[in-house]
Amino acid sequence: MSKHFPKGLDGRERDKNGQIREKRGDTRVATLRREYGADFAEGYRSDTKLETVREDTGKSLSQLVKKK
């Protein structure tokens, strides 16, 4: 059973309280590269988890995306 969250005007998924949904820590870099571009998290293997990249860099997903 998958959860579907409504999208806000900015196209990002939000929970029932209107908060922007965070990406799960176990999301693979390969998945994020499909969404944010091939140069996302350069230097990391495609099977690396987002939580590992966050721990190593000390940055949030939005900070990693803005780096481009």
PDB file of N, H, CA, C and O in Angstrom:
ATOM      1  N   MET A   1       0.844  -1.168   0.000  1.00  0.00           N
ATOM      2  CA  MET A   1       0.000   0.000   0.000  1.00  0.00           C
ATOM      3  C   MET A   1       0.893   1.237   0.000  1.00  0.00           C
ATOM      4  O   MET A   1       1.705   1.412   0.909  1.00  0.00           O
ATOM      5  N   SER A   2       0.755   2.086  -0.998  1.00  0.00           N
ATOM      6  H   SER A   2       0.095   1.944  -1.736  1.00  0.00           H
ATOM      7  CA  SER A   2       1.572   3.287  -1.044  1.00  0.00           C
ATOM      8  C   SER A   2       0.757   4.485  -0.595  1.00  0.00           C
ATOM      9  O   SER A   2      -0.460   4.536  -0.774  1.00  0.00           O
ATOM     10  N   LYS A   3       1.448   5.440  -0.012  1.00  0.00           N
ATOM     11  H   LYS A   3       2.436   5.399   0.133  1.00  0.00           H
ATOM     12  CA  LYS A   3       0.797   6.668   0.429  1.00  0.00           C
ATOM     13  C   LYS A   3       0.918   7.694  -0.683  1.00  0.00           C
ATOM     14  O   LYS A   3       1.979   7.852  -1.287  1.00  0.00           O
ATOM     15  N   HIS A   4      -0.156   8.375  -0.939  1.00  0.00           N
ATOM     16  H   HIS A   4      -1.018   8.246  -0.448  1.00  0.00           H
ATOM     17  CA  HIS A   4      -0.126   9.442  -1.925  1.00  0.00           C
ATOM     18  C   HIS A   4      -0.392  10.739  -1.199  1.00  0.00           C
ATOM     19  O   HIS A   4      -1.388  10.872  -0.489  1.00  0.00           O
ATOM     20  N   PHE A   5       0.493  11.687  -1.376  1.00  0.00           N
ATOM     21  H   PHE A   5       1.303  11.578  -1.953  1.00  0.00           H
ATOM     22  CA  PHE A   5       0.366  12.975  -0.740  1.00  0.00           C
ATOM     23  C   PHE A   5      -0.046  13.994  -1.794  1.00  0.00           C
ATOM     24  O   PHE A   5       0.451  13.951  -2.920  1.00  0.00           O
ATOM     25  N   PRO A   6      -0.943  14.909  -1.448  1.00  0.00           N
ATOM     26  CA  PRO A   6      -1.327  15.925  -2.427  1.00  0.00           C
ATOM     27  C   PRO A   6      -0.168  16.863  -2.711  1.00  0.00           C
ATOM     28  O   PRO A   6       0.667  17.122  -1.844  1.00  0.00           O
ATOM     29  N   LYS A   7      -0.128  17.364  -3.931  1.00  0.00           N
ATOM     30  H   LYS A   7      -0.806  17.154  -4.635  1.00  0.00           H
ATOM     31  CA  LYS A   7       0.931  18.292  -4.307  1.00  0.00           C
ATOM     32  C   LYS A   7       0.440  19.713  -4.131  1.00  0.00           C
ATOM     33  O   LYS A   7      -0.712  20.028  -4.431  1.00  0.00           O
ATOM     34  N   GLY A   8       1.323  20.569  -3.641  1.00  0.00           N
ATOM     35  H   GLY A   8       2.258  20.313  -3.397  1.00  0.00           H
ATOM     36  CA  GLY A   8       0.998  21.976  -3.476  1.00  0.00           C
ATOM     37  C   GLY A   8       1.176  22.712  -4.788  1.00  0.00           C
ATOM     38  O   GLY A   8       1.498  22.109  -5.811  1.00  0.00           O
ATOM     39  N   LEU A   9       0.965  24.011  -4.753  1.00  0.00           N
ATOM     40  H   LEU A   9       0.703  24.501  -3.921  1.00  0.00           H
ATOM     41  CA  LEU A   9       1.101  24.828  -5.956  1.00  0.00           C
ATOM     42  C   LEU A   9       2.510  24.776  -6.528  1.00  0.00           C
ATOM     43  O   LEU A   9       2.701  24.970  -7.729  1.00  0.00           O
ATOM     44  N   ASP A  10       3.498  24.517  -5.675  1.00  0.00           N
ATOM     45  H   ASP A  10       3.343  24.360  -4.700  1.00  0.00           H
ATOM     46  CA  ASP A  10       4.879  24.445  -6.137  1.00  0.00           C
ATOM     47  C   ASP A  10       5.247  23.057  -6.646  1.00  0.00           C
ATOM     48  O   ASP A  10       6.392  22.825  -7.035  1.00  0.00           O
ATOM     49  N   GLY A  11       4.291  22.132  -6.647  1.00  0.00           N
ATOM     50  H   GLY A  11       3.361  22.320  -6.331  1.00  0.00           H
ATOM     51  CA  GLY A  11       4.529  20.797  -7.175  1.00  0.00           C
ATOM     52  C   GLY A  11       5.154  19.827  -6.189  1.00  0.00           C
ATOM     53  O   GLY A  11       5.389  18.667  -6.528  1.00  0.00           O
ATOM     54  N   ARG A  12       5.430  20.288  -4.962  1.00  0.00           N
ATOM     55  H   ARG A  12       5.239  21.230  -4.686  1.00  0.00           H
ATOM     56  CA  ARG A  12       6.030  19.395  -3.976  1.00  0.00           C
ATOM     57  C   ARG A  12       4.944  18.724  -3.146  1.00  0.00           C
ATOM     58  O   ARG A  12       3.904  19.320  -2.866  1.00  0.00           O
ATOM     59  N   GLU A  13       5.193  17.493  -2.761  1.00  0.00           N
ATOM     60  H   GLU A  13       6.038  17.009  -2.989  1.00  0.00           H
ATOM     61  CA  GLU A  13       4.220  16.748  -1.980  1.00  0.00           C
ATOM     62  C   GLU A  13       4.155  17.282  -0.559  1.00  0.00           C
ATOM     63  O   GLU A  13       5.172  17.634   0.039  1.00  0.00           O
ATOM     64  N   ARG A  14       2.938  17.334  -0.030  1.00  0.00           N
ATOM     65  H   ARG A  14       2.112  17.047  -0.515  1.00  0.00           H
ATOM     66  CA  ARG A  14       2.720  17.828   1.320  1.00  0.00           C
ATOM     67  C   ARG A  14       1.900  16.805   2.103  1.00  0.00           C
ATOM     68  O   ARG A  14       1.089  16.074   1.534  1.00  0.00           O
ATOM     69  N   ASP A  15       2.122  16.766   3.412  1.00  0.00           N
ATOM     70  H   ASP A  15       2.781  17.360   3.875  1.00  0.00           H
ATOM     71  CA  ASP A  15       1.355  15.848   4.239  1.00  0.00           C
ATOM     72  C   ASP A  15      -0.002  16.464   4.569  1.00  0.00           C
ATOM     73  O   ASP A  15      -0.340  17.535   4.067  1.00  0.00           O
ATOM     74  N   LYS A  16      -0.776  15.788   5.412  1.00  0.00           N
ATOM     75  H   LYS A  16      -0.501  14.918   5.820  1.00  0.00           H
ATOM     76  CA  LYS A  16      -2.132  16.261   5.708  1.00  0.00           C
ATOM     77  C   LYS A  16      -2.146  17.599   6.442  1.00  0.00           C
ATOM     78  O   LYS A  16      -3.171  18.282   6.450  1.00  0.00           O
ATOM     79  N   ASN A  17      -1.029  17.985   7.056  1.00  0.00           N
ATOM     80  H   ASN A  17      -0.197  17.430   7.049  1.00  0.00           H
ATOM     81  CA  ASN A  17      -0.929  19.267   7.754  1.00  0.00           C
ATOM     82  C   ASN A  17      -0.354  20.366   6.873  1.00  0.00           C
ATOM     83  O   ASN A  17      -0.155  21.490   7.334  1.00  0.00           O
ATOM     84  N   GLY A  18      -0.087  20.052   5.614  1.00  0.00           N
ATOM     85  H   GLY A  18      -0.249  19.139   5.240  1.00  0.00           H
ATOM     86  CA  GLY A  18       0.447  21.043   4.692  1.00  0.00           C
ATOM     87  C   GLY A  18       1.960  21.183   4.731  1.00  0.00           C
ATOM     88  O   GLY A  18       2.519  22.045   4.052  1.00  0.00           O
ATOM     89  N   GLN A  19       2.630  20.346   5.518  1.00  0.00           N
ATOM     90  H   GLN A  19       2.176  19.646   6.069  1.00  0.00           H
ATOM     91  CA  GLN A  19       4.088  20.394   5.610  1.00  0.00           C
ATOM     92  C   GLN A  19       4.697  19.698   4.397  1.00  0.00           C
ATOM     93  O   GLN A  19       4.183  18.680   3.933  1.00  0.00           O
ATOM     94  N   ILE A  20       5.787  20.250   3.891  1.00  0.00           N
ATOM     95  H   ILE A  20       6.205  21.077   4.268  1.00  0.00           H
ATOM     96  CA  ILE A  20       6.469  19.633   2.755  1.00  0.00           C
ATOM     97  C   ILE A  20       7.058  18.306   3.208  1.00  0.00           C
ATOM     98  O   ILE A  20       7.705  18.222   4.252  1.00  0.00           O
ATOM     99  N   ARG A  21       6.827  17.282   2.418  1.00  0.00           N
ATOM    100  H   ARG A  21       6.301  17.350   1.570  1.00  0.00           H
ATOM    101  CA  ARG A  21       7.278  15.940   2.748  1.00  0.00           C
ATOM    102  C   ARG A  21       8.774  15.819   2.487  1.00  0.00           C
ATOM    103  O   ARG A  21       9.263  16.217   1.430  1.00  0.00           O
ATOM    104  N   GLU A  22       9.497  15.267   3.462  1.00  0.00           N
ATOM    105  H   GLU A  22       9.100  14.943   4.321  1.00  0.00           H
ATOM    106  CA  GLU A  22      10.932  15.050   3.302  1.00  0.00           C
ATOM    107  C   GLU A  22      11.184  13.747   2.563  1.00  0.00           C
ATOM    108  O   GLU A  22      10.405  12.798   2.653  1.00  0.00           O
ATOM    109  N   LYS A  23      12.294  13.722   1.828  1.00  0.00           N
ATOM    110  H   LYS A  23      12.927  14.493   1.755  1.00  0.00           H
ATOM    111  CA  LYS A  23      12.712  12.472   1.194  1.00  0.00           C
ATOM    112  C   LYS A  23      13.185  11.529   2.290  1.00  0.00           C
ATOM    113  O   LYS A  23      13.779  11.961   3.278  1.00  0.00           O
ATOM    114  N   ARG A  24      12.925  10.266   2.116  1.00  0.00           N
ATOM    115  H   ARG A  24      12.442   9.915   1.314  1.00  0.00           H
ATOM    116  CA  ARG A  24      13.359   9.273   3.086  1.00  0.00           C
ATOM    117  C   ARG A  24      14.870   9.113   3.015  1.00  0.00           C
ATOM    118  O   ARG A  24      15.470   9.262   1.951  1.00  0.00           O
ATOM    119  N   GLY A  25      15.472   8.813   4.139  1.00  0.00           N
ATOM    120  H   GLY A  25      14.984   8.692   5.003  1.00  0.00           H
ATOM    121  CA  GLY A  25      16.911   8.632   4.206  1.00  0.00           C
ATOM    122  C   GLY A  25      17.420   7.443   3.432  1.00  0.00           C
ATOM    123  O   GLY A  25      18.589   7.399   3.047  1.00  0.00           O
ATOM    124  N   ASP A  26      16.537   6.462   3.196  1.00  0.00           N
ATOM    125  H   ASP A  26      15.588   6.498   3.509  1.00  0.00           H
ATOM    126  CA  ASP A  26      16.976   5.270   2.469  1.00  0.00           C
ATOM    127  C   ASP A  26      16.793   5.405   0.957  1.00  0.00           C
ATOM    128  O   ASP A  26      16.952   4.428   0.226  1.00  0.00           O
ATOM    129  N   THR A  27      16.460   6.608   0.484  1.00  0.00           N
ATOM    130  H   THR A  27      16.331   7.402   1.078  1.00  0.00           H
ATOM    131  CA  THR A  27      16.366   6.862  -0.953  1.00  0.00           C
ATOM    132  C   THR A  27      17.768   6.797  -1.547  1.00  0.00           C
ATOM    133  O   THR A  27      18.700   7.393  -1.006  1.00  0.00           O
ATOM    134  N   ARG A  28      17.921   6.087  -2.641  1.00  0.00           N
ATOM    135  H   ARG A  28      17.164   5.603  -3.080  1.00  0.00           H
ATOM    136  CA  ARG A  28      19.229   5.910  -3.283  1.00  0.00           C
ATOM    137  C   ARG A  28      19.604   7.125  -4.121  1.00  0.00           C
ATOM    138  O   ARG A  28      18.736   7.798  -4.676  1.00  0.00           O
ATOM    139  N   VAL A  29      20.882   7.397  -4.207  1.00  0.00           N
ATOM    140  H   VAL A  29      21.587   6.850  -3.756  1.00  0.00           H
ATOM    141  CA  VAL A  29      21.396   8.510  -5.002  1.00  0.00           C
ATOM    142  C   VAL A  29      20.955   8.371  -6.459  1.00  0.00           C
ATOM    143  O   VAL A  29      20.669   9.379  -7.105  1.00  0.00           O
ATOM    144  N   ALA A  30      20.894   7.161  -6.987  1.00  0.00           N
ATOM    145  H   ALA A  30      21.127   6.342  -6.462  1.00  0.00           H
ATOM    146  CA  ALA A  30      20.468   6.954  -8.376  1.00  0.00           C
ATOM    147  C   ALA A  30      19.062   7.505  -8.606  1.00  0.00           C
ATOM    148  O   ALA A  30      18.791   8.108  -9.645  1.00  0.00           O
ATOM    149  N   THR A  31      18.179   7.299  -7.650  1.00  0.00           N
ATOM    150  H   THR A  31      18.398   6.809  -6.807  1.00  0.00           H
ATOM    151  CA  THR A  31      16.812   7.818  -7.747  1.00  0.00           C
ATOM    152  C   THR A  31      16.819   9.338  -7.747  1.00  0.00           C
ATOM    153  O   THR A  31      16.103   9.970  -8.524  1.00  0.00           O
ATOM    154  N   LEU A  32      17.623   9.914  -6.882  1.00  0.00           N
ATOM    155  H   LEU A  32      18.204   9.401  -6.251  1.00  0.00           H
ATOM    156  CA  LEU A  32      17.697  11.369  -6.789  1.00  0.00           C
ATOM    157  C   LEU A  32      18.341  11.977  -8.027  1.00  0.00           C
ATOM    158  O   LEU A  32      17.992  13.090  -8.421  1.00  0.00           O
ATOM    159  N   ARG A  33      19.266  11.271  -8.638  1.00  0.00           N
ATOM    160  H   ARG A  33      19.550  10.367  -8.318  1.00  0.00           H
ATOM    161  CA  ARG A  33      19.895  11.765  -9.873  1.00  0.00           C
ATOM    162  C   ARG A  33      18.884  11.827 -11.016  1.00  0.00           C
ATOM    163  O   ARG A  33      18.972  12.705 -11.874  1.00  0.00           O
ATOM    164  N   ARG A  34      17.938  10.913 -11.034  1.00  0.00           N
ATOM    165  H   ARG A  34      17.866  10.199 -10.337  1.00  0.00           H
ATOM    166  CA  ARG A  34      16.891  10.970 -12.071  1.00  0.00           C
ATOM    167  C   ARG A  34      16.042  12.228 -11.888  1.00  0.00           C
ATOM    168  O   ARG A  34      15.572  12.811 -12.865  1.00  0.00           O
ATOM    169  N   GLU A  35      15.850  12.641 -10.648  1.00  0.00           N
ATOM    170  H   GLU A  35      16.231  12.167  -9.854  1.00  0.00           H
ATOM    171  CA  GLU A  35      15.016  13.808 -10.357  1.00  0.00           C
ATOM    172  C   GLU A  35      15.790  15.123 -10.436  1.00  0.00           C
ATOM    173  O   GLU A  35      15.263  16.118 -10.933  1.00  0.00           O
ATOM    174  N   TYR A  36      17.039  15.139  -9.951  1.00  0.00           N
ATOM    175  H   TYR A  36      17.467  14.330  -9.547  1.00  0.00           H
ATOM    176  CA  TYR A  36      17.790  16.390  -9.821  1.00  0.00           C
ATOM    177  C   TYR A  36      18.945  16.534 -10.802  1.00  0.00           C
ATOM    178  O   TYR A  36      19.596  17.578 -10.829  1.00  0.00           O
ATOM    179  N   GLY A  37      19.214  15.521 -11.600  1.00  0.00           N
ATOM    180  H   GLY A  37      18.685  14.672 -11.578  1.00  0.00           H
ATOM    181  CA  GLY A  37      20.274  15.614 -12.588  1.00  0.00           C
ATOM    182  C   GLY A  37      21.429  14.677 -12.287  1.00  0.00           C
ATOM    183  O   GLY A  37      21.641  14.269 -11.145  1.00  0.00           O
ATOM    184  N   ALA A  38      22.166  14.347 -13.327  1.00  0.00           N
ATOM    185  H   ALA A  38      21.994  14.679 -14.255  1.00  0.00           H
ATOM    186  CA  ALA A  38      23.241  13.361 -13.229  1.00  0.00           C
ATOM    187  C   ALA A  38      24.388  13.806 -12.330  1.00  0.00           C
ATOM    188  O   ALA A  38      25.146  12.967 -11.841  1.00  0.00           O
ATOM    189  N   ASP A  39      24.529  15.108 -12.105  1.00  0.00           N
ATOM    190  H   ASP A  39      23.914  15.789 -12.502  1.00  0.00           H
ATOM    191  CA  ASP A  39      25.641  15.588 -11.284  1.00  0.00           C
ATOM    192  C   ASP A  39      25.278  15.708  -9.798  1.00  0.00           C
ATOM    193  O   ASP A  39      26.070  16.228  -9.012  1.00  0.00           O
ATOM    194  N   PHE A  40      24.100  15.236  -9.412  1.00  0.00           N
ATOM    195  H   PHE A  40      23.457  14.814 -10.050  1.00  0.00           H
ATOM    196  CA  PHE A  40      23.716  15.267  -8.000  1.00  0.00           C
ATOM    197  C   PHE A  40      24.618  14.332  -7.208  1.00  0.00           C
ATOM    198  O   PHE A  40      24.840  13.192  -7.617  1.00  0.00           O
ATOM    199  N   ALA A  41      25.136  14.799  -6.083  1.00  0.00           N
ATOM    200  H   ALA A  41      24.955  15.725  -5.751  1.00  0.00           H
ATOM    201  CA  ALA A  41      25.984  14.013  -5.175  1.00  0.00           C
ATOM    202  C   ALA A  41      27.163  13.390  -5.912  1.00  0.00           C
ATOM    203  O   ALA A  41      27.406  12.187  -5.817  1.00  0.00           O
ATOM    204  N   GLU A  42      27.884  14.219  -6.641  1.00  0.00           N
ATOM    205  H   GLU A  42      27.687  15.196  -6.718  1.00  0.00           H
ATOM    206  CA  GLU A  42      29.072  13.728  -7.354  1.00  0.00           C
ATOM    207  C   GLU A  42      30.048  13.129  -6.355  1.00  0.00           C
ATOM    208  O   GLU A  42      30.205  13.633  -5.243  1.00  0.00           O
ATOM    209  N   GLY A  43      30.691  12.066  -6.757  1.00  0.00           N
ATOM    210  H   GLY A  43      30.564  11.657  -7.660  1.00  0.00           H
ATOM    211  CA  GLY A  43      31.648  11.394  -5.896  1.00  0.00           C
ATOM    212  C   GLY A  43      31.034  10.270  -5.079  1.00  0.00           C
ATOM    213  O   GLY A  43      31.745   9.549  -4.379  1.00  0.00           O
ATOM    214  N   TYR A  44      29.719  10.114  -5.163  1.00  0.00           N
ATOM    215  H   TYR A  44      29.141  10.699  -5.732  1.00  0.00           H
ATOM    216  CA  TYR A  44      29.033   9.036  -4.447  1.00  0.00           C
ATOM    217  C   TYR A  44      28.521   8.021  -5.455  1.00  0.00           C
ATOM    218  O   TYR A  44      28.096   8.376  -6.554  1.00  0.00           O
ATOM    219  N   ARG A  45      28.566   6.754  -5.066  1.00  0.00           N
ATOM    220  H   ARG A  45      28.911   6.466  -4.172  1.00  0.00           H
ATOM    221  CA  ARG A  45      28.044   5.697  -5.916  1.00  0.00           C
ATOM    222  C   ARG A  45      26.529   5.809  -6.002  1.00  0.00           C
ATOM    223  O   ARG A  45      25.890   6.380  -5.118  1.00  0.00           O
ATOM    224  N   SER A  46      25.965   5.269  -7.054  1.00  0.00           N
ATOM    225  H   SER A  46      26.483   4.805  -7.772  1.00  0.00           H
ATOM    226  CA  SER A  46      24.519   5.375  -7.265  1.00  0.00           C
ATOM    227  C   SER A  46      23.708   4.581  -6.238  1.00  0.00           C
ATOM    228  O   SER A  46      22.528   4.864  -6.034  1.00  0.00           O
ATOM    229  N   ASP A  47      24.330   3.591  -5.589  1.00  0.00           N
ATOM    230  H   ASP A  47      25.289   3.362  -5.754  1.00  0.00           H
ATOM    231  CA  ASP A  47      23.598   2.818  -4.591  1.00  0.00           C
ATOM    232  C   ASP A  47      23.757   3.357  -3.170  1.00  0.00           C
ATOM    233  O   ASP A  47      23.311   2.724  -2.213  1.00  0.00           O
ATOM    234  N   THR A  48      24.390   4.522  -3.028  1.00  0.00           N
ATOM    235  H   THR A  48      24.752   5.037  -3.806  1.00  0.00           H
ATOM    236  CA  THR A  48      24.542   5.164  -1.726  1.00  0.00           C
ATOM    237  C   THR A  48      23.202   5.725  -1.284  1.00  0.00           C
ATOM    238  O   THR A  48      22.432   6.233  -2.099  1.00  0.00           O
ATOM    239  N   LYS A  49      22.928   5.630   0.012  1.00  0.00           N
ATOM    240  H   LYS A  49      23.553   5.217   0.673  1.00  0.00           H
ATOM    241  CA  LYS A  49      21.669   6.160   0.544  1.00  0.00           C
ATOM    242  C   LYS A  49      21.800   7.666   0.821  1.00  0.00           C
ATOM    243  O   LYS A  49      22.884   8.164   1.122  1.00  0.00           O
ATOM    244  N   LEU A  50      20.683   8.365   0.713  1.00  0.00           N
ATOM    245  H   LEU A  50      19.802   7.960   0.469  1.00  0.00           H
ATOM    246  CA  LEU A  50      20.647   9.792   0.990  1.00  0.00           C
ATOM    247  C   LEU A  50      21.124  10.093   2.408  1.00  0.00           C
ATOM    248  O   LEU A  50      21.824  11.083   2.617  1.00  0.00           O
ATOM    249  N   GLU A  51      20.767   9.275   3.371  1.00  0.00           N
ATOM    250  H   GLU A  51      20.198   8.471   3.201  1.00  0.00           H
ATOM    251  CA  GLU A  51      21.177   9.521   4.752  1.00  0.00           C
ATOM    252  C   GLU A  51      22.702   9.516   4.891  1.00  0.00           C
ATOM    253  O   GLU A  51      23.247  10.258   5.709  1.00  0.00           O
ATOM    254  N   THR A  52      23.386   8.700   4.112  1.00  0.00           N
ATOM    255  H   THR A  52      22.944   8.097   3.448  1.00  0.00           H
ATOM    256  CA  THR A  52      24.848   8.666   4.142  1.00  0.00           C
ATOM    257  C   THR A  52      25.423   9.963   3.592  1.00  0.00           C
ATOM    258  O   THR A  52      26.361  10.522   4.161  1.00  0.00           O
ATOM    259  N   VAL A  53      24.859  10.445   2.477  1.00  0.00           N
ATOM    260  H   VAL A  53      24.097   9.991   2.015  1.00  0.00           H
ATOM    261  CA  VAL A  53      25.321  11.704   1.888  1.00  0.00           C
ATOM    262  C   VAL A  53      25.079  12.851   2.873  1.00  0.00           C
ATOM    263  O   VAL A  53      25.943  13.712   3.045  1.00  0.00           O
ATOM    264  N   ARG A  54      23.917  12.867   3.513  1.00  0.00           N
ATOM    265  H   ARG A  54      23.215  12.168   3.373  1.00  0.00           H
ATOM    266  CA  ARG A  54      23.601  13.907   4.502  1.00  0.00           C
ATOM    267  C   ARG A  54      24.602  13.888   5.655  1.00  0.00           C
ATOM    268  O   ARG A  54      25.096  14.936   6.072  1.00  0.00           O
ATOM    269  N   GLU A  55      24.901  12.687   6.169  1.00  0.00           N
ATOM    270  H   GLU A  55      24.500  11.836   5.831  1.00  0.00           H
ATOM    271  CA  GLU A  55      25.843  12.565   7.292  1.00  0.00           C
ATOM    272  C   GLU A  55      27.242  13.017   6.898  1.00  0.00           C
ATOM    273  O   GLU A  55      27.904  13.727   7.655  1.00  0.00           O
ATOM    274  N   ASP A  56      27.695  12.609   5.713  1.00  0.00           N
ATOM    275  H   ASP A  56      27.158  12.032   5.097  1.00  0.00           H
ATOM    276  CA  ASP A  56      29.045  12.946   5.250  1.00  0.00           C
ATOM    277  C   ASP A  56      29.220  14.439   5.001  1.00  0.00           C
ATOM    278  O   ASP A  56      30.256  15.014   5.336  1.00  0.00           O
ATOM    279  N   THR A  57      28.200  15.067   4.409  1.00  0.00           N
ATOM    280  H   THR A  57      27.358  14.601   4.137  1.00  0.00           H
ATOM    281  CA  THR A  57      28.325  16.471   4.021  1.00  0.00           C
ATOM    282  C   THR A  57      27.800  17.428   5.080  1.00  0.00           C
ATOM    283  O   THR A  57      28.193  18.595   5.114  1.00  0.00           O
ATOM    284  N   GLY A  58      26.911  16.940   5.947  1.00  0.00           N
ATOM    285  H   GLY A  58      26.592  15.993   5.919  1.00  0.00           H
ATOM    286  CA  GLY A  58      26.289  17.814   6.934  1.00  0.00           C
ATOM    287  C   GLY A  58      25.265  18.758   6.316  1.00  0.00           C
ATOM    288  O   GLY A  58      24.922  19.785   6.902  1.00  0.00           O
ATOM    289  N   LYS A  59      24.776  18.403   5.123  1.00  0.00           N
ATOM    290  H   LYS A  59      25.055  17.569   4.647  1.00  0.00           H
ATOM    291  CA  LYS A  59      23.827  19.254   4.409  1.00  0.00           C
ATOM    292  C   LYS A  59      22.492  18.548   4.232  1.00  0.00           C
ATOM    293  O   LYS A  59      22.415  17.319   4.199  1.00  0.00           O
ATOM    294  N   SER A  60      21.445  19.353   4.118  1.00  0.00           N
ATOM    295  H   SER A  60      21.507  20.351   4.144  1.00  0.00           H
ATOM    296  CA  SER A  60      20.121  18.817   3.826  1.00  0.00           C
ATOM    297  C   SER A  60      19.994  18.586   2.329  1.00  0.00           C
ATOM    298  O   SER A  60      20.850  19.011   1.553  1.00  0.00           O
ATOM    299  N   LEU A  61      18.938  17.921   1.932  1.00  0.00           N
ATOM    300  H   LEU A  61      18.242  17.576   2.562  1.00  0.00           H
ATOM    301  CA  LEU A  61      18.697  17.664   0.512  1.00  0.00           C
ATOM    302  C   LEU A  61      18.583  18.983  -0.252  1.00  0.00           C
ATOM    303  O   LEU A  61      19.152  19.121  -1.335  1.00  0.00           O
ATOM    304  N   SER A  62      17.858  19.949   0.301  1.00  0.00           N
ATOM    305  H   SER A  62      17.396  19.838   1.181  1.00  0.00           H
ATOM    306  CA  SER A  62      17.703  21.223  -0.410  1.00  0.00           C
ATOM    307  C   SER A  62      19.039  21.937  -0.579  1.00  0.00           C
ATOM    308  O   SER A  62      19.267  22.592  -1.596  1.00  0.00           O
ATOM    309  N   GLN A  63      19.923  21.816   0.410  1.00  0.00           N
ATOM    310  H   GLN A  63      19.738  21.284   1.236  1.00  0.00           H
ATOM    311  CA  GLN A  63      21.248  22.418   0.290  1.00  0.00           C
ATOM    312  C   GLN A  63      22.082  21.704  -0.779  1.00  0.00           C
ATOM    313  O   GLN A  63      22.829  22.341  -1.522  1.00  0.00           O
ATOM    314  N   LEU A  64      21.947  20.385  -0.847  1.00  0.00           N
ATOM    315  H   LEU A  64      21.341  19.867  -0.244  1.00  0.00           H
ATOM    316  CA  LEU A  64      22.670  19.618  -1.861  1.00  0.00           C
ATOM    317  C   LEU A  64      22.178  19.954  -3.257  1.00  0.00           C
ATOM    318  O   LEU A  64      22.971  20.009  -4.197  1.00  0.00           O
ATOM    319  N   VAL A  65      20.895  20.178  -3.402  1.00  0.00           N
ATOM    320  H   VAL A  65      20.251  20.133  -2.638  1.00  0.00           H
ATOM    321  CA  VAL A  65      20.321  20.506  -4.710  1.00  0.00           C
ATOM    322  C   VAL A  65      20.737  21.917  -5.124  1.00  0.00           C
ATOM    323  O   VAL A  65      21.041  22.148  -6.294  1.00  0.00           O
ATOM    324  N   LYS A  66      20.754  22.856  -4.191  1.00  0.00           N
ATOM    325  H   LYS A  66      20.507  22.669  -3.240  1.00  0.00           H
ATOM    326  CA  LYS A  66      21.122  24.246  -4.496  1.00  0.00           C
ATOM    327  C   LYS A  66      22.588  24.384  -4.867  1.00  0.00           C
ATOM    328  O   LYS A  66      22.977  25.356  -5.514  1.00  0.00           O
ATOM    329  N   LYS A  67      23.408  23.411  -4.459  1.00  0.00           N
ATOM    330  H   LYS A  67      23.092  22.621  -3.933  1.00  0.00           H
ATOM    331  CA  LYS A  67      24.843  23.447  -4.737  1.00  0.00           C
ATOM    332  C   LYS A  67      25.136  23.604  -6.227  1.00  0.00           C
ATOM    333  O   LYS A  67      26.137  24.209  -6.610  1.00  0.00           O
ATOM    334  N   LYS A  68      24.267  23.065  -7.050  1.00  0.00           N
ATOM    335  H   LYS A  68      23.453  22.574  -6.738  1.00  0.00           H
ATOM    336  CA  LYS A  68      24.454  23.107  -8.504  1.00  0.00           C
ATOM    337  C   LYS A  68      24.542  24.510  -8.923  1.00  0.00           C
ATOM    338  O   LYS A  68      24.700  24.791 -10.111  1.00  0.00           O
TER     339      LYS A  68
END
